[in-house]
Amino acid sequence: MSGRCDRVVPLAVKIVVSGGLGAGKSTFIGAISELETVDSEAAMTEVSVGVDSLDGVESKTTTTVALDFGRITLDPTIALYLFGTPGQGRFSFLWDDLVEGALGTVVLADPRRIEESFPAVDYFSTHGTPFVLAVNRFDGAERFEPEDVREALGLHVEVPVLECDARERASVRNVLGALMDEVVGDRAAASGRRTAARSGPRAVTAG
């Protein structure tokens, strides 16, 4: 008996879930996580009045002030560790730490407050982190075509835009699958560019 363990240890992949206040980040992570989610929900207080805009989400009574955390095993070889960012701009100083080491990001957009997605879109576009934009469906909210959302946010054609329902596990899983496809494609393209650079045209010397 060799004592060798044949159990496959899944590769740990860090994924960030971002977006504006009330976009559904905590719900998104809670719908898919196989663990009881770790969150830092705190009550909205009078301190936030005049600082955090609640237009369109007036019923929201709690908010994430540090991070949400969950895990989902996509298959025996890959486990995604999900980190949700706080939505308020005044907590954006935490983003650099949360994003460090992440392979990709889901940016959730609230169709009632599309403009709240701009800070996250700008941040991840600037940092070159692969991301997908998922428009979360809310009961009674107007629905927009993905291309209309792309145009409104000024997204490059390469950035996937799709709809989701953050309350539904299957919908969340589809978004994460689209993100992983984007991550794999981005890394393959980067590898191709490096290979082309190493095997570039050689100088021709006269005989």
C-alpha positions as CSV (number, residue, x, y, z in Angstrom):
1,M,0.0,0.0,0.0
2,S,1.6,3.2,-1.2
3,G,-0.4,5.5,1.0
4,R,-0.7,7.9,-1.9
5,C,-3.9,9.9,-1.8
6,D,-5.8,10.0,-5.1
7,R,-8.2,12.7,-4.0
8,V,-8.2,15.7,-6.4
9,V,-7.5,19.0,-4.6
10,P,-9.3,21.7,-6.6
11,L,-7.5,24.7,-7.8
12,A,-8.4,27.8,-5.7
13,V,-9.5,30.7,-7.8
14,K,-10.2,34.1,-6.4
15,I,-13.2,36.0,-7.9
16,V,-14.4,39.5,-7.0
17,V,-18.1,40.5,-7.1
18,S,-18.5,44.2,-7.4
19,G,-21.0,46.9,-8.3
20,G,-23.0,49.8,-6.8
21,L,-24.9,50.0,-3.5
22,G,-27.9,47.7,-3.6
23,A,-27.0,45.9,-6.9
24,G,-27.3,42.5,-5.3
25,K,-23.8,41.4,-4.5
26,S,-24.6,39.8,-1.1
27,T,-27.6,38.0,-2.7
28,F,-25.5,36.8,-5.6
29,I,-22.8,35.3,-3.4
30,G,-25.4,33.8,-1.0
31,A,-27.3,32.1,-3.8
32,I,-24.4,30.1,-5.1
33,S,-22.1,29.6,-2.0
34,E,-21.8,26.0,-0.8
35,L,-20.7,27.4,2.6
36,E,-22.7,29.7,4.9
37,T,-21.6,33.1,3.6
38,V,-19.5,35.4,5.7
39,D,-20.7,38.9,5.4
40,S,-20.2,42.3,7.1
41,E,-23.8,43.6,6.8
42,A,-24.4,46.7,8.9
43,A,-27.6,48.7,9.5
44,M,-27.9,51.9,7.4
45,T,-27.8,54.7,9.8
46,E,-28.3,58.5,9.8
47,V,-24.6,58.9,9.3
48,S,-25.0,57.7,5.7
49,V,-27.7,60.3,4.9
50,G,-26.5,62.7,2.3
51,V,-23.5,60.5,1.7
52,D,-24.9,57.2,0.2
53,S,-27.5,57.7,-2.4
54,L,-30.5,55.5,-1.9
55,D,-32.5,56.7,-4.9
56,G,-34.3,53.7,-6.3
57,V,-33.3,51.5,-3.3
58,E,-35.1,53.3,-0.5
59,S,-36.2,50.1,1.1
60,K,-32.6,49.0,1.7
61,T,-31.8,48.9,5.5
62,T,-28.4,47.1,5.6
63,T,-25.2,47.4,3.6
64,T,-21.9,45.6,3.3
65,V,-19.1,47.7,5.0
66,A,-16.1,45.4,4.4
67,L,-16.7,42.3,2.3
68,D,-18.9,39.2,1.6
69,F,-17.3,35.8,1.2
70,G,-18.4,32.5,-0.2
71,R,-17.2,29.5,-2.1
72,I,-18.5,27.3,-5.0
73,T,-16.8,24.2,-6.4
74,L,-17.5,24.4,-10.2
75,D,-16.1,20.9,-10.8
76,P,-13.6,18.6,-9.0
77,T,-10.7,20.7,-10.3
78,I,-11.8,24.3,-9.7
79,A,-13.1,26.0,-6.6
80,L,-14.1,29.7,-6.8
81,Y,-13.7,31.9,-3.7
82,L,-16.0,34.8,-4.0
83,F,-15.2,38.2,-2.4
84,G,-17.9,40.9,-2.6
85,T,-16.8,44.5,-2.4
86,P,-18.7,47.2,-0.5
87,G,-20.8,49.3,-2.9
88,Q,-20.3,52.7,-1.4
89,G,-17.6,54.9,-3.0
90,R,-16.4,55.9,0.4
91,F,-15.2,52.3,1.0
92,S,-13.4,52.0,-2.3
93,F,-10.0,52.1,-0.5
94,L,-10.7,48.5,0.4
95,W,-10.9,47.5,-3.3
96,D,-7.2,47.3,-3.9
97,D,-6.7,44.7,-1.1
98,L,-9.8,42.7,-2.2
99,V,-8.8,42.6,-5.8
100,E,-5.2,41.5,-5.2
101,G,-4.7,38.0,-6.6
102,A,-8.2,37.9,-8.3
103,L,-8.4,36.3,-11.7
104,G,-11.6,38.0,-12.6
105,T,-14.6,40.1,-11.6
106,V,-18.3,40.1,-11.9
107,V,-19.7,43.7,-11.9
108,L,-23.4,43.6,-11.0
109,A,-25.5,46.4,-12.4
110,D,-28.9,47.6,-11.1
111,P,-31.1,48.5,-14.0
112,R,-32.8,51.1,-11.8
113,R,-29.5,52.8,-11.2
114,I,-27.2,52.0,-14.1
115,E,-25.0,55.0,-13.3
116,E,-24.0,53.4,-10.0
117,S,-21.9,50.9,-12.1
118,F,-19.5,53.5,-13.4
119,P,-17.0,53.4,-10.5
120,A,-16.6,49.6,-10.7
121,V,-16.4,49.6,-14.5
122,D,-13.8,52.3,-14.5
123,Y,-11.8,50.6,-11.8
124,F,-11.6,47.2,-13.4
125,S,-11.1,48.6,-16.9
126,T,-8.2,50.7,-15.6
127,H,-6.6,47.7,-13.7
128,G,-7.0,45.4,-16.7
129,T,-8.8,42.8,-14.7
130,P,-11.0,40.5,-16.9
131,F,-14.7,41.1,-16.0
132,V,-18.2,40.5,-17.1
133,L,-21.1,42.9,-16.5
134,A,-24.3,41.2,-15.2
135,V,-27.5,43.2,-15.2
136,N,-29.4,42.0,-12.2
137,R,-33.2,41.6,-12.6
138,F,-35.4,43.3,-10.0
139,D,-39.1,42.8,-9.8
140,G,-40.9,45.7,-11.5
141,A,-37.7,47.2,-12.9
142,E,-37.4,48.1,-16.6
143,R,-35.4,45.6,-18.6
144,F,-32.7,46.8,-21.1
145,E,-31.1,45.0,-24.0
146,P,-27.5,44.1,-23.2
147,E,-26.2,46.2,-26.0
148,D,-28.1,49.3,-24.7
149,V,-26.4,48.7,-21.3
150,R,-23.0,48.4,-23.1
151,E,-23.5,51.7,-24.9
152,A,-24.7,53.5,-21.7
153,L,-21.6,52.4,-19.8
154,G,-19.2,52.8,-22.6
155,L,-18.0,49.2,-22.4
156,H,-15.6,47.7,-25.0
157,V,-17.2,45.1,-27.3
158,E,-15.0,42.5,-25.8
159,V,-16.6,42.8,-22.3
160,P,-19.5,40.3,-22.0
161,V,-22.8,41.8,-20.9
162,L,-25.6,39.5,-19.8
163,E,-28.7,39.4,-17.6
164,C,-29.0,37.5,-14.4
165,D,-31.2,37.0,-11.4
166,A,-28.9,37.1,-8.3
167,R,-31.5,35.1,-6.3
168,E,-31.3,32.1,-8.6
169,R,-28.4,29.7,-8.3
170,A,-28.5,28.6,-11.9
171,S,-28.5,32.2,-13.1
172,V,-25.5,33.0,-10.9
173,R,-23.7,29.9,-12.1
174,N,-24.2,31.0,-15.7
175,V,-22.6,34.3,-14.9
176,L,-19.6,32.7,-13.2
177,G,-19.2,30.3,-16.2
178,A,-19.2,33.3,-18.6
179,L,-16.5,35.0,-16.4
180,M,-14.3,31.9,-16.4
181,D,-14.6,31.7,-20.2
182,E,-13.5,35.4,-20.3
183,V,-10.6,34.7,-17.9
184,V,-9.4,31.7,-19.9
185,G,-9.7,33.6,-23.2
186,D,-7.8,36.6,-21.7
187,R,-4.9,34.4,-20.4
188,A,-4.7,32.5,-23.7
189,A,-4.5,35.8,-25.6
190,A,-1.8,37.1,-23.3
191,S,0.2,33.8,-23.7
192,G,-0.1,34.1,-27.5
193,R,1.3,37.7,-27.4
194,R,4.2,36.6,-25.2
195,T,5.0,33.7,-27.6
196,A,4.8,36.0,-30.6
197,A,7.1,38.5,-28.9
198,R,9.7,35.8,-28.2
199,S,9.6,34.4,-31.7
200,G,9.5,37.8,-33.5
201,P,11.3,38.4,-36.8
202,R,15.0,37.9,-36.5
203,A,17.5,40.3,-38.0
204,V,18.8,39.3,-41.4
205,T,22.6,39.7,-41.8
206,A,24.3,40.0,-45.1
207,G,26.2,37.0,-46.4
